[in-house]
């Protein structure tokens, strides 16, 4: 530990087979996971796309070449070029590149809010149902089945129609339609670990049911939920873009990729770049999350690692 500050010493500290503390054991596990992940070229491509999305959202004012809502009717529908507008302009003369950059903020906003609401609620429902069993399990799972019986986009449209158009209501609608899948995953994981020896030992020590769920079962379900979240991000982005395309998501003049495709579809044959460029942005971001999610599934799944 004394030479852990140097690179060779830190490497030896991370590669040891006999960790001397909980911190070292967790650091070794994280290091091994990163080594496996970094050896996957497609995973690095996906991670690079996601990092690029985050950087675009953070530094949008520095990256954008124009104000995203600045109109120039004299320069409307200009084709892509290096003089003035890299990706062309839309039907109102707004710079498409700048709107794509600022649209990354909207996409990241939706992804972040859904990622901290739907999985958490689904994790709570799934672990409670799997741990308690009986009528609690039956009632919670039947409610979950009702939500799963409807296509996600149709159910989201119904919620947004009831709540009203807007990006906040769109995020709420997506979260309300996304949680059942996480509840199912968490319940399945709970059923496999609730009869484990360490759960029985915790009960013998007097741990309450709430303590067992939050301190022992939920941490065991996190890896599967994280993988499912990453894989679901593409669907969440497409659902948000679909709501924006239908005018139920982000409202004008906010730059949102789905809404940009909606306004540009009437120019698709004559001015292809207006709708094609935001479509490519959605494709790339969705691909990035899928590639990273597939790699995380291989890294975090202990059954796959043991093969």
ZAMARGU-4260 file (C-alpha; in steps of 0.2 Angstrom, whole numbers, plus 5000, padded with zeros to 4 digits):
<rodrens>
0) 5000/5000/5000 | 5014/5012/5003 | 5020/5012/4985 | 5002/5013/4978 | 5005/5031/4973
5) 5017/5025/4959 | 5010/5018/4943 | 5019/5001/4945 | 5013/5000/4963 | 4996/5005/4959
10) 4995/4992/4945 | 5001/4979/4957 | 4989/4984/4970 | 4975/4982/4958 | 4981/4966/4951
15) 4983/4957/4968 | 4973/4941/4971 | 4972/4945/4990 | 4964/4961/4993 | 4966/4968/5011
20) 4952/4980/5012 | 4934/4982/5006 | 4940/4997/4996 | 4954/4987/4988 | 4942/4973/4983
25) 4930/4986/4975 | 4944/4995/4966 | 4950/4978/4959 | 4933/4974/4953 | 4930/4990/4945
30) 4948/4989/4937 | 4944/4972/4930 | 4928/4978/4923 | 4936/4993/4914 | 4949/4981/4907
35) 4936/4970/4900 | 4926/4985/4893 | 4941/4994/4886 | 4946/4978/4876 | 4930/4979/4867
40) 4932/4990/4852 | 4913/4992/4849 | 4910/4997/4867 | 4923/5011/4865 | 4914/5017/4850
45) 4898/5018/4860 | 4906/5026/4875 | 4914/5039/4863 | 4897/5043/4856 | 4890/5045/4873
50) 4904/5056/4879 | 4903/5067/4863 | 4884/5069/4867 | 4888/5075/4884 | 4902/5086/4879
55) 4890/5094/4866 | 4877/5097/4879 | 4889/5105/4891 | 4899/5116/4879 | 4885/5120/4867
60) 4887/5139/4867 | 4906/5136/4863 | 4903/5123/4849 | 4888/5131/4840 | 4892/5143/4826
65) 4875/5152/4827 | 4861/5155/4840 | 4850/5140/4838 | 4834/5151/4836 | 4841/5165/4826
70) 4831/5166/4810 | 4837/5172/4793 | 4823/5171/4780 | 4834/5177/4766 | 4846/5162/4769
75) 4832/5148/4772 | 4835/5131/4765 | 4853/5133/4761 | 4863/5117/4757 | 4877/5111/4768
80) 4894/5119/4765 | 4909/5126/4773 | 4904/5144/4771 | 4893/5150/4784 | 4882/5134/4788
85) 4891/5117/4789 | 4875/5107/4789 | 4864/5119/4780 | 4849/5129/4786 | 4831/5125/4789
90) 4814/5132/4782 | 4817/5148/4794 | 4835/5150/4790 | 4841/5143/4806 | 4858/5135/4807
95) 4855/5116/4808 | 4872/5112/4815 | 4869/5124/4830 | 4851/5117/4833 | 4859/5099/4833
100) 4871/5104/4846 | 4858/5112/4857 | 4847/5098/4854 | 4859/5087/4862 | 4855/5096/4879
105) 4837/5091/4876 | 4841/5073/4873 | 4853/5072/4888 | 4840/5080/4899 | 4827/5068/4894
110) 4839/5053/4896 | 4845/5059/4913 | 4828/5062/4920 | 4821/5045/4914 | 4836/5036/4920
115) 4834/5043/4938 | 4815/5040/4940 | 4809/5025/4930 | 4823/5012/4935 | 4823/5018/4954
120) 4804/5015/4955 | 4805/4999/4945 | 4819/4993/4957 | 4808/4997/4972 | 4793/4988/4965
125) 4802/4973/4959 | 4813/4970/4975 | 4798/4973/4987 | 4787/4961/4976 | 4800/4947/4975
130) 4805/4949/4994 | 4788/4949/5002 | 4779/4937/4989 | 4761/4932/4992 | 4747/4945/4989
135) 4760/4959/4988 | 4769/4951/4974 | 4753/4946/4964 | 4746/4964/4965 | 4762/4973/4961
140) 4765/4961/4946 | 4748/4962/4939 | 4749/4981/4939 | 4766/4979/4930 | 4757/4967/4918
145) 4744/4980/4914 | 4757/4993/4909 | 4767/4980/4899 | 4751/4975/4889 | 4751/4992/4880
150) 4765/4997/4867 | 4776/5010/4875 | 4774/5024/4863 | 4755/5022/4863 | 4754/5023/4882
155) 4766/5038/4882 | 4755/5046/4869 | 4740/5043/4880 | 4749/5051/4895 | 4755/5066/4886
160) 4737/5069/4879 | 4730/5068/4896 | 4744/5079/4904 | 4747/5091/4889 | 4761/5094/4877
165) 4778/5099/4884 | 4795/5092/4888 | 4792/5089/4906 | 4776/5080/4903 | 4785/5070/4889
170) 4798/5065/4902 | 4785/5060/4915 | 4775/5050/4902 | 4791/5040/4896 | 4795/5037/4914
175) 4778/5030/4918 | 4779/5018/4903 | 4797/5013/4906 | 4797/5007/4924 | 4788/4990/4922
180) 4803/4982/4913 | 4815/4986/4927 | 4802/4980/4940 | 4802/4963/4931 | 4821/4962/4930
185) 4823/4967/4949 | 4810/4954/4954 | 4818/4940/4944 | 4835/4944/4952 | 4827/4945/4970
190) 4819/4928/4968 | 4836/4921/4965 | 4845/4929/4980 | 4831/4930/4993 | 4834/4912/4999
195) 4853/4915/4999 | 4863/4911/5015 | 4868/4929/5018 | 4850/4934/5018 | 4846/4921/5031
200) 4861/4926/5041 | 4855/4944/5041 | 4838/4939/5047 | 4845/4929/5061 | 4855/4944/5066
205) 4838/4954/5068 | 4839/4964/5052 | 4822/4971/5047 | 4814/4967/5030 | 4817/4985/5025
210) 4835/4983/5029 | 4837/4967/5020 | 4829/4975/5004 | 4839/4991/5004 | 4855/4984/5011
215) 4857/4967/5003 | 4844/4963/4989 | 4844/4980/4980 | 4863/4981/4978 | 4863/4963/4970
220) 4850/4969/4957 | 4859/4985/4952 | 4870/4977/4939 | 4856/4970/4929 | 4846/4986/4931
225) 4860/4996/4925 | 4863/4985/4910 | 4844/4986/4906 | 4844/5005/4908 | 4859/5007/4895
230) 4850/4996/4883 | 4834/5005/4885 | 4841/5022/4882 | 4839/5020/4863 | 4821/5016/4865
235) 4819/5031/4877 | 4827/5043/4864 | 4816/5036/4850 | 4800/5038/4861 | 4805/5056/4865
240) 4809/5059/4847 | 4792/5052/4842 | 4783/5063/4854 | 4793/5078/4847 | 4789/5073/4830
245) 4770/5073/4834 | 4771/5090/4842 | 4768/5082/4860 | 4786/5084/4866 | 4798/5099/4867
250) 4788/5114/4860 | 4795/5127/4847 | 4807/5136/4846 | 4816/5123/4857 | 4829/5113/4847
255) 4824/5095/4848 | 4829/5082/4835 | 4811/5074/4833 | 4803/5091/4831 | 4817/5095/4818
260) 4812/5080/4808 | 4794/5084/4809 | 4796/5101/4802 | 4809/5095/4789 | 4799/5080/4782
265) 4789/5091/4769 | 4806/5096/4762 | 4813/5079/4762 | 4814/5076/4743 | 4820/5094/4738
270) 4830/5098/4753 | 4835/5082/4761 | 4847/5089/4774 | 4833/5097/4785 | 4826/5081/4791
275) 4841/5069/4787 | 4854/5077/4799 | 4843/5076/4815 | 4838/5058/4810 | 4857/5054/4808
280) 4860/5062/4826 | 4846/5051/4833 | 4853/5035/4824 | 4871/5038/4831 | 4866/5042/4849
285) 4854/5026/4849 | 4868/5016/4842 | 4881/5022/4855 | 4869/5017/4869 | 4866/5000/4861
290) 4884/4996/4859 | 4889/5001/4877 | 4874/4992/4884 | 4879/4976/4875 | 4897/4977/4882
295) 4891/4981/4900 | 4879/4966/4899 | 4895/4955/4896 | 4905/4964/4909 | 4892/4965/4923
300) 4884/4948/4920 | 4892/4936/4932 | 4886/4921/4923 | 4893/4927/4906 | 4910/4931/4915
305) 4911/4913/4922 | 4909/4905/4906
</rodrens>
